[in-house]
Amino acid sequence: MAVGKPSGNHAPPRTWRYILIGASELTRFIDYAYGTDSTRYDGGNMDDPVDNNKPPTFWQMLHSVMAAAFGVQSGKNRARDFTHGKPSHFVILGIVFTAVFALTLFAIVKLVLHLAGI
């Protein structure tokens, strides 16, 4: 048996592993870079929340809705949303995000069809 090859058909295709790993790493990077998981770098431990009892900001809620829509929501953000966020805000933001996403896809398809002359 060659070194590095999975035995049997138990391992997912290599492409899917990279996509899944990349999505979770991207979410972690966004959380770190923009402080959307309410853990901003303050010179101390990165895991210590700065504002633990405050409700999520608009940008944190938007990040949570987008991450949930693409299936990459972190457990920490989900726990924050359920403990400090209002469900109505997430429902409204989710509906707006879905509408904007659908209209964007519609506009892209219309543009491509127009440019193709169909």
C-alpha positions as CSV (number, residue, x, y, z in Angstrom):
1,M,0.0,0.0,0.0
2,A,1.3,3.4,-0.9
3,V,2.0,5.9,1.8
4,G,-0.5,8.8,2.0
5,K,-3.3,7.0,0.1
6,P,-6.5,6.2,2.1
7,S,-7.4,2.5,2.4
8,G,-10.8,1.7,1.0
9,N,-13.5,4.3,0.1
10,H,-13.7,5.8,3.6
11,A,-12.1,9.2,2.9
12,P,-14.0,11.9,1.0
13,P,-12.5,13.2,-2.2
14,R,-9.6,15.4,-1.7
15,T,-11.3,18.4,-3.3
16,W,-14.2,18.3,-0.8
17,R,-11.8,18.2,2.1
18,Y,-10.0,21.3,0.9
19,I,-13.3,23.1,0.3
20,L,-14.6,22.2,3.8
21,I,-11.3,23.1,5.4
22,G,-11.1,26.4,3.4
23,A,-14.6,27.4,4.4
24,S,-14.0,26.9,8.1
25,E,-10.6,28.7,7.9
26,L,-12.2,31.6,6.0
27,T,-14.8,31.9,8.7
28,R,-12.2,31.9,11.4
29,F,-10.1,34.5,9.6
30,I,-13.2,36.8,9.2
31,D,-14.0,36.4,12.8
32,Y,-10.5,37.3,13.8
33,A,-9.9,40.1,11.3
34,Y,-13.2,41.9,11.8
35,G,-13.9,41.0,15.4
36,T,-17.3,39.6,14.4
37,D,-17.2,36.9,17.1
38,S,-16.8,39.6,19.8
39,T,-13.2,38.5,20.5
40,R,-11.1,41.4,19.4
41,Y,-7.4,41.4,20.0
42,D,-6.8,43.4,23.1
43,G,-3.2,42.4,23.9
44,G,-4.3,39.5,26.1
45,N,-5.8,36.1,25.4
46,M,-7.6,35.9,22.0
47,D,-10.4,33.7,23.5
48,D,-11.5,36.1,26.2
49,P,-14.6,37.9,25.1
50,V,-14.4,41.7,25.3
51,D,-18.2,42.5,25.5
52,N,-19.9,39.3,26.7
53,N,-23.3,40.7,27.7
54,K,-23.9,43.1,24.8
55,P,-26.4,42.1,22.1
56,P,-24.8,41.5,18.7
57,T,-24.2,44.5,16.4
58,F,-25.8,44.7,12.9
59,W,-22.5,43.5,11.3
60,Q,-22.2,40.6,13.7
61,M,-25.8,39.6,12.9
62,L,-25.2,40.0,9.1
63,H,-22.1,37.8,9.5
64,S,-24.1,35.2,11.4
65,V,-26.9,35.2,8.8
66,M,-24.4,34.9,5.9
67,A,-22.4,32.2,7.6
68,A,-25.5,30.2,8.5
69,A,-26.8,30.6,4.9
70,F,-23.5,29.0,3.6
71,G,-23.3,26.4,6.4
72,V,-20.1,27.7,8.1
73,Q,-21.5,29.2,11.3
74,S,-19.2,28.7,14.3
75,G,-20.5,27.3,17.5
76,K,-19.3,30.3,19.5
77,N,-21.2,32.7,17.2
78,R,-24.3,30.5,17.3
79,A,-24.2,30.5,21.1
80,R,-23.8,34.3,21.2
81,D,-26.7,34.7,18.8
82,F,-29.1,32.5,20.8
83,T,-28.2,34.0,24.2
84,H,-27.9,37.7,23.3
85,G,-29.7,38.2,20.0
86,K,-33.4,38.7,19.3
87,P,-34.9,36.1,16.9
88,S,-37.0,38.7,15.1
89,H,-33.8,40.6,14.0
90,F,-32.3,37.4,12.6
91,V,-35.5,36.4,10.8
92,I,-35.9,39.8,9.2
93,L,-32.2,40.0,8.2
94,G,-32.4,36.4,6.9
95,I,-35.4,37.2,4.7
96,V,-33.7,40.4,3.4
97,F,-30.4,38.5,2.7
98,T,-32.3,35.7,0.9
99,A,-34.2,38.3,-1.3
100,V,-31.0,40.2,-2.1
101,F,-29.2,36.9,-2.9
102,A,-32.0,35.7,-5.2
103,L,-32.2,39.1,-6.9
104,T,-28.5,39.1,-7.4
105,L,-28.5,35.7,-9.0
106,F,-31.5,36.7,-11.2
107,A,-29.6,39.9,-12.3
108,I,-26.5,37.9,-13.1
109,V,-28.4,35.4,-15.2
110,K,-30.2,38.2,-17.1
111,L,-26.9,39.9,-17.8
112,V,-25.3,36.8,-19.1
113,L,-28.3,36.0,-21.3
114,H,-28.3,39.5,-22.6
115,L,-24.6,39.5,-23.4
116,A,-25.0,36.0,-25.0
117,G,-27.7,37.5,-27.3
118,I,-30.4,35.1,-26.1
